[in-house]
Amino acid sequence: MKAIILAAGMGKRLQAMSGGLPKSMIKLGENSILHNQINACLDYGIEKFVFVVGFKKDVLKEHILQKLDKKNVTFVENDIYDKTNTLYSLWLTRDLFDDDFIYFNADVFFDPKILNHFSKTKDNTQLLIEEKLCREEEVKVIVDSNRRILEIGKLLDPKDCSGEFVGIGKFAKKDLTLFKESLEKGILEKQENNYFEYAVNEMATKTFLESVSIENSPCIEIDFPEDLENARRVILPKIKF
């Protein structure tokens, strides 16, 4: 199993707080958001990493290689990161879809134990969900009684949704051809500036995507200054590294 981490964006809303660096390099506790992700993956047993980089890519690569041996890292460059979004960034990695992988948005700060919610015995794709009443801007999921994800996206009506996708998912090897095809469809339909959830929605009609609750595991995706404040004030004190 490998990790594929999308870290190409600049995080415009947080530039004043990041000192002009990628927001995944902002420190929370002793490490950056991204270093915390890497440490969690290593603790979980992941040894191979794919990073999609773009904004200040050389600085970010150097930051990543402070934690990892170069031989275990593949860098994929999104040179049009300012005109594209996660669908395009993930599409760039499609030739590396050769085994199960765990997907991360690089701005997610979480308790490392959250990865233990993934089943190591099931061979289906699983997305980690915080079950709650969602806000309009969050990536939401509609789930049936068998925990099958029917729809995912920001534009869903919160009252129809079971919770928020936290930006971490395990994609099963058996689904990767379908996932590749779904990403390709997005590119053909000129959805480069769309979110990767576009492709997940395509998959949801053809395979079983399981909603997995993170229960009470601390986790936050950091998009706005208030998210960063909440991460420092509320989430960080709950985590034992």
C-alpha positions in Angstrom: 0.0 0.0 0.0 1.1 3.5 -0.7 0.0 7.1 0.1 -1.0 9.6 -2.6 -1.0 13.1 -1.1 -2.3 16.1 -3.0 -0.1 19.1 -2.0 -0.1 21.3 -5.2 -2.2 24.2 -4.1 -1.0 27.4 -2.5 -3.8 27.9 0.1 -4.6 31.5 -0.9 -6.8 32.1 2.2 -3.9 31.2 4.5 -1.0 32.9 2.8 -0.7 35.5 5.5 -0.5 32.8 8.1 1.8 30.5 6.2 4.5 33.1 5.5 3.9 32.7 1.8 4.7 28.9 1.9 2.3 26.1 1.0 -0.3 25.8 3.8 0.6 22.1 4.4 3.9 23.4 5.8 2.2 25.4 8.6 3.3 24.0 12.0 0.7 22.4 14.4 2.5 21.2 17.5 6.1 20.1 16.8 5.5 19.3 13.1 3.9 20.7 10.0 0.5 19.5 8.9 2.3 17.5 6.1 4.9 16.1 8.4 2.1 14.9 10.8 0.5 13.1 7.8 3.8 11.5 6.9 4.4 10.3 10.5 0.9 8.9 10.7 1.5 6.9 7.4 4.8 5.6 8.6 3.2 4.5 11.9 0.5 2.7 9.9 3.1 0.8 7.9 3.0 2.8 4.7 6.5 3.1 3.1 5.9 4.4 -0.4 4.6 7.9 -1.1 3.4 9.9 -4.1 3.2 13.7 -3.7 1.6 16.0 -6.2 3.4 19.3 -5.9 3.0 22.7 -7.6 3.1 25.9 -5.6 6.7 26.5 -4.4 7.4 22.9 -5.4 11.2 22.9 -4.6 10.6 24.2 -1.1 7.9 21.6 -0.5 10.0 18.8 -1.9 12.9 19.7 0.5 10.4 19.8 3.3 9.1 16.3 2.5 12.5 14.8 2.2 13.4 16.0 5.7 11.1 13.0 6.8 11.5 10.5 4.0 14.2 8.7 2.0 14.1 9.9 -1.6 14.0 6.3 -2.9 10.5 5.9 -1.3 9.1 9.1 -2.8 7.7 9.9 -6.2 7.0 13.5 -7.0 4.4 14.4 -9.6 4.3 18.0 -10.7 1.2 20.0 -11.4 2.6 23.0 -13.3 -0.9 24.5 -13.7 -1.9 24.2 -10.1 -3.3 27.7 -10.1 -5.8 26.8 -12.9 -6.8 23.3 -11.8 -8.0 21.4 -8.7 -7.8 18.0 -7.1 -9.4 16.1 -10.0 -6.6 17.1 -12.3 -3.9 16.6 -9.7 -5.1 13.1 -9.0 -5.4 12.3 -12.7 -1.7 13.2 -13.0 -0.9 10.2 -10.7 -3.1 7.7 -12.6 -0.1 5.7 -14.0 0.9 5.0 -10.4 -2.4 3.2 -9.5 -0.8 -0.2 -9.2 -2.0 -1.2 -5.7 -4.3 -0.1 -2.9 -3.5 3.4 -1.8 -4.6 5.9 0.8 -5.5 9.3 -0.5 -4.9 12.5 1.5 -5.6 16.1 0.9 -2.4 17.7 2.3 -4.3 20.2 4.5 -6.0 17.6 6.8 -4.8 17.5 10.4 -5.8 14.4 12.3 -5.1 12.0 15.1 -2.8 9.3 13.6 -5.0 6.6 15.0 -7.7 7.7 12.5 -6.1 5.4 9.9 -7.0 2.4 12.1 -10.6 2.9 11.1 -9.8 1.5 7.7 -10.5 -2.3 7.5 -7.4 -4.3 6.6 -9.6 -7.4 5.8 -12.1 -5.8 3.4 -11.1 -5.3 -0.3 -13.5 -2.4 -1.0 -12.9 1.3 -1.3 -13.5 3.2 2.0 -13.9 6.9 2.7 -13.5 8.3 6.2 -16.6 10.3 7.2 -17.3 12.5 10.2 -20.9 11.9 11.0 -22.6 15.2 11.8 -24.9 17.9 10.5 -22.8 19.6 7.8 -22.3 23.2 6.8 -23.0 24.2 3.2 -19.3 24.5 2.2 -18.2 21.0 3.4 -17.8 18.0 1.2 -20.8 15.9 2.2 -22.0 12.3 1.6 -25.3 10.7 1.1 -25.2 7.1 2.5 -27.7 4.3 2.4 -28.6 1.8 5.2 -25.7 -0.5 4.2 -23.2 2.3 4.5 -22.8 2.6 0.7 -22.0 6.1 -0.5 -24.5 7.1 -3.0 -23.3 10.7 -3.6 -20.5 13.0 -2.6 -20.0 16.7 -3.1 -20.2 20.2 -1.7 -23.6 21.0 -3.3 -25.6 18.3 -1.7 -28.4 19.4 0.7 -27.0 19.0 4.2 -30.3 17.6 5.5 -30.0 14.6 3.2 -26.4 13.9 4.2 -24.8 11.6 6.8 -21.7 13.7 7.4 -18.5 15.2 5.9 -15.8 13.4 3.9 -12.7 14.4 5.9 -10.3 14.2 2.9 -8.8 10.7 3.5 -9.8 7.6 1.6 -8.5 4.1 0.9 -8.9 3.1 -2.7 -9.0 -0.6 -3.4 -6.9 -2.2 -6.1 -10.0 -3.8 -7.7 -11.6 -0.4 -8.2 -8.5 1.4 -9.6 -9.3 0.8 -13.3 -12.8 2.2 -12.8 -11.3 5.1 -10.8 -8.9 5.9 -13.6 -11.7 5.8 -16.2 -13.7 8.2 -14.0 -10.9 10.6 -13.7 -10.3 10.4 -17.5 -14.0 11.2 -18.1 -13.6 14.3 -16.0 -10.6 15.4 -18.0 -12.4 14.7 -21.3 -15.3 16.8 -20.1 -13.0 19.7 -19.2 -13.5 19.3 -15.5 -9.8 20.1 -14.6 -10.8 22.7 -12.1 -13.3 20.4 -10.4 -12.7 18.4 -7.3 -11.8 14.7 -7.4 -15.2 13.9 -5.9 -16.5 14.3 -9.4 -14.7 11.0 -10.3 -15.8 9.4 -7.0 -19.4 10.1 -7.9 -18.9 8.4 -11.2 -17.6 5.3 -9.4 -20.4 5.3 -6.8 -22.9 4.1 -9.4 -20.7 1.1 -10.4 -19.0 -0.2 -7.3 -19.5 -0.3 -3.5 -17.9 2.7 -1.8 -18.1 2.3 2.0 -18.7 5.2 4.4 -16.5 4.6 7.5 -17.1 6.7 10.5 -14.1 8.3 12.2 -16.2 8.2 15.4 -14.6 10.6 17.9 -11.2 10.8 16.3 -10.0 14.5 16.1 -9.7 15.7 12.5 -10.0 18.9 10.6 -9.4 20.1 7.0 -7.8 23.5 7.1 -9.2 25.8 4.5 -9.8 29.1 6.4 -8.0 31.0 9.1 -10.8 30.0 11.6 -10.0 26.3 10.7 -6.4 26.8 11.6 -7.4 28.5 14.9 -9.7 25.6 15.7 -7.0 23.1 14.9 -4.6 24.8 17.4 -7.2 25.5 20.1 -9.4 22.4 19.9 -8.0 19.6 17.8 -4.3 19.6 18.8 -4.9 19.3 22.5 -6.9 16.1 21.9 -4.1 14.3 20.0 -1.5 12.2 21.7 1.4 11.8 19.3 
